[in-house]
Amino acid sequence: MSRIRGKVRKDPVEGGVYVIDADDGQTYQLAGGDAKLRKEGQRVELDGDVDEGAMGFGMVGPTFQVKTWKPG
């Protein structure tokens, strides 16, 4: 399990996918979580798993499978 902090943003690729621009400089495509997570500009702390091999249709970085999250 990994913990990531950063800012949520909507990437306009393929109609829009939500990503997190992590404080460590990496961008992850978000998978899981709920609708409240997907709020442009929101700072969050996520717990979950990085799937380096997965690529969603947005083709944006590795996928982060969100298990839990909170504003932060």
Backbone bond lengths (Angstrom), bond angles and torsions (degrees), N, CA, C in turn:
res aa  C-N    CA-C-N  psi(-1)  N-CA   C-N-CA  omega(-1)  CA-C   N-CA-C  phi
1 M - - - 1.445 - - 1.522 108.29 -
2 S 1.316 116.33 140.30 1.460 123.32 -179.37 1.521 109.82 -120.41
3 R 1.324 115.35 156.30 1.465 121.75 174.55 1.525 107.46 -121.25
4 I 1.333 115.35 131.49 1.456 122.14 -179.62 1.529 108.66 -129.64
5 R 1.322 114.86 139.32 1.471 120.95 172.63 1.524 107.54 -119.73
6 G 1.327 115.84 142.65 1.458 119.17 177.75 1.503 111.94 172.97
7 K 1.336 114.55 -162.31 1.458 121.74 -175.73 1.530 110.14 -116.87
8 V 1.326 115.22 134.13 1.461 122.11 178.52 1.527 108.88 -80.87
9 R 1.333 114.69 138.83 1.462 118.81 173.39 1.522 108.58 -147.20
10 K 1.329 114.65 154.91 1.464 120.33 177.37 1.520 107.79 -96.63
11 D 1.324 115.73 120.79 1.457 121.94 177.06 1.535 106.64 -90.26
12 P 1.324 118.77 129.36 1.463 120.96 -173.70 1.530 115.66 -73.81
13 V 1.317 118.83 -0.74 1.466 122.04 -179.02 1.529 110.43 -59.34
14 E 1.326 116.29 135.25 1.467 123.04 174.84 1.534 112.96 50.83
15 G 1.317 117.51 43.02 1.458 120.48 177.72 1.513 114.00 87.29
16 G 1.302 117.18 -5.90 1.460 121.07 174.62 1.509 114.14 111.30
17 V 1.309 115.38 123.18 1.463 122.39 172.11 1.519 106.67 -129.38
18 Y 1.314 115.98 149.68 1.456 119.66 178.43 1.513 109.93 -92.62
19 V 1.323 113.61 137.05 1.458 121.70 179.89 1.523 108.03 -130.97
20 I 1.326 114.88 165.17 1.458 120.59 169.77 1.511 107.43 -117.78
21 D 1.320 115.37 126.54 1.462 121.28 171.39 1.519 105.23 -89.18
22 A 1.322 115.10 100.14 1.467 121.33 -173.06 1.520 111.18 -73.68
23 D 1.325 114.89 153.38 1.459 121.29 179.17 1.524 112.20 -61.32
24 D 1.352 117.38 -20.67 1.462 120.60 179.43 1.536 112.60 -84.45
25 G 1.352 117.41 3.70 1.454 121.49 177.43 1.515 115.07 94.73
26 Q 1.316 118.35 -10.52 1.464 122.93 -179.01 1.529 109.37 -86.86
27 T 1.326 116.56 147.61 1.460 122.54 172.70 1.516 107.99 -109.25
28 Y 1.341 115.84 131.63 1.460 122.19 179.90 1.514 109.33 -122.21
29 Q 1.334 116.70 137.68 1.458 120.44 171.56 1.526 107.17 -78.83
30 L 1.332 116.64 133.79 1.461 120.49 -177.17 1.519 111.85 -84.83
31 A 1.317 114.97 137.29 1.459 122.72 172.45 1.523 106.36 -133.55
32 G 1.307 117.00 136.55 1.458 120.42 -178.08 1.517 110.88 85.90
33 G 1.312 115.73 -165.61 1.458 119.91 -173.96 1.517 109.50 76.94
34 D 1.316 116.27 -174.92 1.462 119.78 179.32 1.524 110.42 -120.93
35 A 1.326 116.42 -179.12 1.462 121.52 -176.04 1.525 112.22 -61.32
36 K 1.319 118.38 -30.61 1.471 121.44 -179.05 1.529 111.69 -67.13
37 L 1.324 117.29 -24.05 1.463 121.42 177.52 1.524 110.97 -68.40
38 R 1.317 116.43 -34.84 1.462 122.17 -173.13 1.524 110.95 -85.53
39 K 1.317 114.75 71.50 1.458 122.51 -179.38 1.532 108.09 -128.21
40 E 1.323 115.71 112.09 1.462 122.61 -176.86 1.530 111.67 -50.60
41 G 1.329 116.26 128.03 1.456 122.37 175.33 1.517 115.32 85.63
42 Q 1.314 117.86 -5.81 1.466 121.52 -178.53 1.531 110.53 -71.47
43 R 1.323 116.81 132.53 1.468 121.30 173.46 1.524 107.19 -86.64
44 V 1.340 115.77 133.24 1.454 120.95 -176.04 1.520 111.69 -139.13
45 E 1.318 114.29 163.52 1.461 123.44 170.76 1.522 105.79 -122.20
46 L 1.332 116.57 123.82 1.457 122.68 -175.78 1.522 110.37 -116.29
47 D 1.319 115.69 142.18 1.461 122.03 168.10 1.516 107.06 -117.29
48 G 1.322 115.85 136.68 1.455 120.15 -179.77 1.508 110.77 169.91
49 D 1.328 114.74 -153.32 1.459 121.03 -175.09 1.513 111.41 -127.07
50 V 1.319 115.65 136.79 1.456 121.75 174.24 1.519 107.83 -87.38
51 D 1.338 115.90 129.66 1.462 121.14 175.97 1.519 106.97 -112.29
52 E 1.323 116.14 94.15 1.470 122.39 -177.14 1.525 112.35 -62.74
53 G 1.320 117.02 -27.46 1.455 120.62 -176.31 1.511 114.35 -87.23
54 A 1.318 117.69 -15.55 1.463 120.45 -176.23 1.520 110.36 -87.04
55 M 1.306 115.29 141.43 1.458 121.86 171.89 1.519 106.25 -134.80
56 G 1.312 115.87 125.25 1.454 120.19 175.77 1.515 109.73 -81.77
57 F 1.313 116.35 -178.67 1.459 119.27 -179.03 1.522 112.06 -66.76
58 G 1.345 117.32 -16.26 1.456 120.88 177.94 1.515 113.31 -76.48
59 M 1.328 117.63 -16.50 1.463 122.51 178.24 1.526 111.99 54.50
60 V 1.340 116.34 40.68 1.461 121.79 -176.92 1.519 108.65 -118.13
61 G 1.318 116.85 105.26 1.462 121.77 173.26 1.509 115.07 53.39
62 P 1.326 116.18 -176.29 1.458 119.26 174.38 1.523 109.46 -69.39
63 T 1.299 116.21 161.02 1.466 122.27 178.82 1.513 109.58 -91.54
64 F 1.327 115.97 138.21 1.459 121.74 174.38 1.516 107.53 -110.92
65 Q 1.335 115.87 114.41 1.471 121.94 179.17 1.525 107.80 -85.85
66 V 1.326 116.18 107.02 1.456 122.77 -175.40 1.524 110.42 -75.53
67 K 1.323 115.86 126.18 1.467 121.61 173.69 1.519 110.04 -98.05
68 T 1.341 116.76 -48.58 1.452 122.61 175.33 1.522 108.88 -142.02
69 W 1.319 116.14 157.89 1.455 119.67 178.34 1.521 109.44 -153.64
70 K 1.335 114.41 160.38 1.460 120.95 174.41 1.514 108.83 -152.84
71 P 1.326 117.30 153.14 1.466 119.39 175.43 1.519 109.00 -59.64
72 G 1.287 116.82 146.46 1.445 118.27 179.21 1.459 112.65 172.22
